[in-house]
Amino acid sequence: YHVDTFLTSAKAYQIRIRLVSWYRANRRQLPWRGDPGPYDGSTVGYAASASSAKTSSIGKKKNGGKNYGNGKDIRSFFGGSSKAKREETINEPEEEKKEESDVTESTSRELTAYGVWVSEIMLQQTRVEAVIKYWIKWMDSFPTVHSLANATPEEVNAHWAGLGFYRRARLLHAGAKRVVDEYGGIVPNTVDELMKIEGIGRYTASAIASIAYGVEVPVVDGNVCRVLSRLTGIANHIKAPVMKDEIGWILAEKVVKARSSSASTNTDDKLGTPGEVNQALMELGATYCSPAGSGIDTNDPLVDFYASTKLGRAIGCVTMCDEGATKDRIEDLVAKGAFSTDKNK
């Protein structure tokens, strides 16, 4: 793939700087990040704010009384989304989420590879706000890999009760035993070694390595793919193998490894750590760049970089114009796959 076509090194550097600055000022307080309480993992308000953002002053062009590319919600240019599903996400009762996530601790917990590992396993198929109290209870009972390895299956299942998908708990338990037996109780610090542990795949291994050990590797999940798709204008579904297993990792790596052309600024603190960059991408994908996000919210730190928004406005302008030849040209290009991400084309 010619990734520079979608994301240049200079743009990746600008994105990294913007992301880290936003993340440090606005990130959610979560115990596995080493934060003190109170904790609230809910994203209620972000998507709703994005969806209700005023658009009349964004990208508006008037011609003969018609508005072209007038800053509408980016979804208005593409079909296939479910309005009902979006509204359900936006309007989910805040009281319910607050009850799940309103956990207070006066002191912060140490950020550890084991703690990150536990959080990543719990967060599979489970919302952040629901995981918080389970993670705290788990870490109170099993504060180290050794303590988890020595626990009985009954004790492990009792602490997992309510999270569902008990296979995750069994694999986490088995993985802890392997870490004790083969690594002396120290969680490995490389992706390759981490992937030898039960229940740890490429995503989880990369998250642990980058967040806990500062290893310069990307972390790619659905949230990250959504951000990258909007940044580059790549129209593949975020769950399509070509996106989540190939292009997404290549593009995310460019952001995580982005540097300034000036060597003197490459150690600047504003670049952030690999863990901060990865968590910022995931945080943005869960908030302003969620499925309900508009792509035009001025509070979104990357709003100026979204190629999808620019494409949407351009297509909106073309489809609303009176020049039949221009419309035919666009339709012909689409039919021929001019915007395809197929690497064989």
N, C-alpha and C positions, 0 to 999 in steps of 0.2 A: 504494500500500500504506500502511496505517496502522501504521507500524513501532512507534509508541509502544505499541501493543497488545502487541507482543512484547518490546520493549526500551525502557524509559523512559530519559530522559536521566540521571536520578539513578542508576539501576542501571548504565548504561553507564560512568559516572564511577567507581563503586565497582569495577566489573570492571577498568577500566583500571589503577587504583591497585594492585589485587591482582595483576594480570598482570605489571606492570612489576617489582614487588617480587620476585615469584617468579622471573622471568626473570633478573634481575640476580644472584640468588643461586645459581641452579641450571642455567643454560643450558649447553649443550654447547660446548666449546672448539673453534672451527673457524677455519682460517686466513683465509678470506675475510671473517671478522668482525673481523680485526685482532688476533686472539688469539695469544699465544705457545703453543708446544707444551708437553706432548704433546697430540695431537689424538685424539679418539675420538668419532665420530659415531653410534655404535651406540645404539639405544634399548632394547637387551636389558635386562630387569629392570623397566622401567617397567610394561609391559603385564602381565608375569607377576605383578608385585607387586599391580597393580590387580585382576587376576583372582582372586588368592588372598587378597584382603583379607577379614578377618573381618567378617561382616555380622550376626552374631547380636544385636549391641547397637545396631544402627542402625534406627531407625524401627519397632521391634517393638511391636506391640499385641496383647494377648491378650484373647480373648473366648471363654469356654466351651472353652478348650483349643486354640483355633485361632489361628494367627498371620496377621494382616492387614497387608499392606504392610510385610513384615518385613525390608526392606533387601536383598532378593535382587538378584543381578546384574540390571541394567536390561534386559538382553536377554531375561530370562525372561518379560517381559510382552509381548514382540512376537515374531512368527515370522519365518522367512525367513533367519536367519543360519546360517552353516555352522560347526559346532563343530570339524570337522576342520580347516578353514582357519584358524580362530583358534588352535588348538593348534599348527599348523604355524608360525604367526607367532611365537607365544610361545616355542616350543621350538627355534627355529633355532639351530644350534650357535654358541655364543659364541666358540669358538676361531676359527671361520672369519671372523667379523666382526672380531675383534681383529686377525687377521693382515692384513686389508684396511685397517684404520683406525689401527693403532698407528704413527703417524708423529710423530717428535720434531723440534722446532725450538726452539732456545734463545731466539730473538728473535721478536718479533711482526712481522707484515707490515702495511703501511699499508692501511687500508680505503679502497678507491677504487671509483669507479663502474665502471671497466673490470673490476676484480676481481669485483665483485658480478655484473656482466653475465655473465662467464665461468662463474661458479659456478651461476647460475640456469639457463643453457643446459645445463650438464653434469648438473644435478640433475633435468632432465626425463627421466623413465623410468629413473633410476638412483638407488640408495640413497646417502644421505649418506656413510656410512662407506666406500663404494667410490670415491666421487668425490675424497676428500681427497688421495690421492697423485697422482692425475691432475691436479688443479688446481695442486698445488705444482710438478709437473714442467712444466706448461704455462706458469705464470707465470715460472719460471726461464728458459724458452726464449723466451717472448714476453711480456716484462714490461710492454710498453706497447701501445697501439692501433697505433702506427706499426710496431712490430716485427712484429705479427701481419699487418698489411696488406702488409708487404714479404715475408712468408714465401711459399714455394711451396705449391701444393696438396699436393704429396707430403710436405712437412714438416708441414703441418697434419694430414694423415691419419695420419702416423706417430705424432704425439703424441696423437691421438684413439683409436688402436688399443686395443681392449679395452672401450671405452665403448659401442660399437654405435651404431646410428642415425646413420650418418655424414652424413646430410643436415643435422644440427645443426651439425656442424663446417663444412660448406660455407657455410651461412648465416651463421655467426659470422665466418668469413673474409670473406665478401662485405660483411657489416655493418661490419667494421673498415675496409675500403676506403672505404665510404661516409662513415664518420665522419671519416677523414683528408681525403677529397676535399671534403666539404661542410661539415664542422664544425671543420676545422683540427686534427683529432686529439683534440678534447675531446668526451667523451661528453655528449650533451644532458642538461639537467636538468629537462625537463618531460615529462609522459606523452605529450602529443601529438607532440612532436618525436621522442621515443624510438620511438614506434610507426611512424615512417617508415623505420626501419632494418630490414633483412632479419632475419627470425627473432625479432623482438621484438613480442609481442602485449601486450594490456592488462595481464596479470598481471606479465610480466617488466618492462615499462615502469614499472609502479607499484612493484615491488620495488626497482628501481634508483633511482627518484626518491625514495622514502621512506627507504631505508637509506643511500644515499650522499649525498643532498642534503637530507634532512630535509623533503621535501615532504609535506604533510599529505593523503595519499591512502591509501585502503585497499588491501590486497593479499588476494586471495581465491583459494584453491585448495581441494582436497578436504579437507585438514587443517583449514583455517579454517572451511569449511562445516560440518564435523562438530562443531566447538566451538560454532558459532552455532546449529546445530540443537538441540544439547542445552541450550544456554542458554535458548532460546525455546520449546522443545517443538514446533517445526515438524517434521512427520513426513515431509516430502518427502525422497526419496533425494538425497544430496548431489551426485549427478551430474545430477540433473534440471535442465533449462535454467532453470526458474523459480527454482531455488535458486542454482545456480552462476553464472548470468548476470544475475540480477535481485536477488532478496531478499538474497542473500549479500553483495553489494556495498553495499547500502543499510544493512544491519545492521552490517557491519564499519566502515563510515564513521562510524557513530554512536560506536563505541568509540574509533576513532582520533582523532575530533574531540571526544571527551567532555571537558567542563569542569565545574568546581564552580560552583554558583550564586553562590559568593563570589568576586568578581573578584580579590581579593587573593591567592588560592591558585592562580590559573591559570598562574602561571609557576613553580610549585613543581617542584623536580627530581623529585619522586616521580611526576609525570605521565609522565615518560619522553619520548623523542623518538618521532615517527611510526614511524621504523624499528624502534625497540625494541618498540613496541606490536604492529606487524605480525609481527615475528619471534617475539614471545612467543606470539601466537595460533597461528602455524605450529608452534612448538616444542611447545606444549601439545597440538595436534592430532596430533603425531607421538609423543607420550609417553603421558601419563595419559588423553588423550582420543582415543587410537588406536582402531581398530575393535575391538581386544581389551580396551579399557578398560572398567571397570565402571560409571563414573559415580558411585561412592560412596567411592572411595579418599580417605582423610583427608589424604593428601599432595597431592592435586589442589588447586591454589589456587582453583579456581572451583567446588568441590564444593557449596558452599552456594547457588550460583546456578542450578543445572541444573533447569530446568522439566521436562525429560524425566524426571528421576528422581522428581520430585514427582508427575507424571502417572502414571508407572508404578506407584508405590506406591498411588495413589488407585484406579487401575484394578484393581490386584491386590486391594485391599480390597473393591471392588464385586463383582468376579467370584467372590470366595470367600464373599460374604455369602449369607444364606438368603432375602433379600427379592427375589422374582422380579420385582416391579414395578420395582425399581431397575435390575436387569439389563436389563429390556426397554427402559427409558428410555435407557440408555447405547447399546444396540444401535440404537435408533431414531435417535438423534442421529448416530451414525456413518454409518448408511445414508443419512441426508439430507445428509451432507457438512458437518456442523457444524464439523468440525475441519479442513476443507480450507483450503489457502492460495491457492486460485484467486482471483485479483484480481477476477474477474467475479462472484464470489458475495458 
